Amino acid sequence: MYVLIKERMASMWELKEVYTLDEALKLYALYRADTDIANAKTEEAKREAERGR
């Protein structure tokens, strides 16, 4: 859950007082999905650049 704090998606107070564990886990899953998509796009751009050489 500290990833959420580090990425400024939630504060420690919010994680303790506002979000349920289920909600915090869903927020983390959304964060991971976004990073996975960004990484996939980066890899695809690298492959496209290599093909263009």
C-alpha positions as CSV (number, residue, x, y, z in Angstrom):
1,M,0.0,0.0,0.0
2,Y,3.0,2.3,0.4
3,V,3.1,2.5,-3.4
4,L,-0.2,4.4,-3.3
5,I,1.3,6.9,-0.9
6,K,4.6,7.2,-2.9
7,E,2.7,7.7,-6.1
8,R,0.5,10.3,-4.3
9,M,-2.7,8.3,-5.1
10,A,-3.7,8.2,-1.4
11,S,-2.3,9.5,1.9
12,M,-1.7,7.3,4.9
13,W,-4.6,9.0,6.6
14,E,-6.9,8.1,3.7
15,L,-5.7,4.5,3.7
16,K,-6.4,4.2,7.4
17,E,-9.5,6.3,7.8
18,V,-11.3,6.6,4.4
19,Y,-10.7,3.5,2.3
20,T,-11.6,-0.1,3.2
21,L,-9.0,-2.7,2.5
22,D,-11.0,-3.8,-0.5
23,E,-11.1,-0.3,-1.9
24,A,-7.4,0.2,-1.4
25,L,-6.6,-3.0,-3.1
26,K,-8.7,-2.0,-6.1
27,L,-6.9,1.3,-6.2
28,Y,-3.6,-0.6,-6.2
29,A,-4.8,-2.9,-8.9
30,L,-5.7,0.1,-11.1
31,Y,-2.3,1.5,-10.5
32,R,-0.6,-1.8,-11.5
33,A,-2.8,-2.0,-14.6
34,D,-1.8,1.5,-15.6
35,T,1.9,0.7,-15.2
36,D,1.6,-2.6,-17.0
37,I,-0.1,-0.8,-20.0
38,A,2.6,1.9,-20.0
39,N,5.4,-0.7,-20.0
40,A,3.7,-2.7,-22.8
41,K,3.5,0.5,-24.9
42,T,7.1,1.2,-24.3
43,E,8.1,-2.3,-25.3
44,E,6.0,-2.0,-28.4
45,A,7.6,1.3,-29.4
46,K,11.0,-0.3,-28.9
47,R,10.0,-3.2,-31.2
48,E,8.7,-0.8,-33.8
49,A,11.9,1.2,-33.7
50,E,14.0,-1.9,-34.2
51,R,11.9,-3.0,-37.2
52,G,12.4,0.4,-38.8
53,R,16.1,0.2,-38.8
